[in-house]
Amino acid sequence: MNSEQLPKTYTTKQLAEMLQVHVGTIRVQIQRGNIKAVRIGGHYLILEDEVNRLLKEGWRGSRSEEPELKD
């Protein structure tokens, strides 16, 4: 199999930059099953289809984890 046949993948750092969130947020969401990724050695790789899904949905992390602001 040559590199032309391999699917495009992104690292957690690349995805975090695209979604404008901390890389730790990406790792947590992968562990929770909210982002599909493949673990290779000690690193996660996210397939291009998954990145496109997240961008299409306008995903910016879990809003429920942010503290509520009180007046």
C-alpha positions, 0 to 999 in steps of 0.5 A, spaced: 500 500 500 502 506 497 501 513 501 496 515 495 491 509 498 492 511 506 487 516 508 489 523 511 489 523 518 490 529 523 494 529 530 490 531 537 494 537 536 492 539 529 485 538 531 485 542 537 488 548 533 483 547 528 477 547 533 481 552 537 481 548 543 486 545 548 489 539 546 487 536 553 480 537 551 481 533 544 484 527 548 478 527 554 473 527 548 476 521 545 476 518 551 469 519 552 467 517 545 465 523 543 471 524 538 473 517 534 480 516 533 485 510 532 491 510 537 498 508 534 503 507 540 502 512 545 499 517 540 491 518 537 490 519 530 483 522 527 481 520 520 479 526 515 472 524 515 471 525 523 475 532 522 470 534 517 464 531 521 466 535 527 467 542 523 461 541 519 457 540 526 461 546 529 464 543 534 468 547 539 468 542 545 463 540 551 460 547 553 457 543 559 464 543 562 464 551 562 463 554 569 456 558 569 457 565 570 453 568 575 451 576 576 
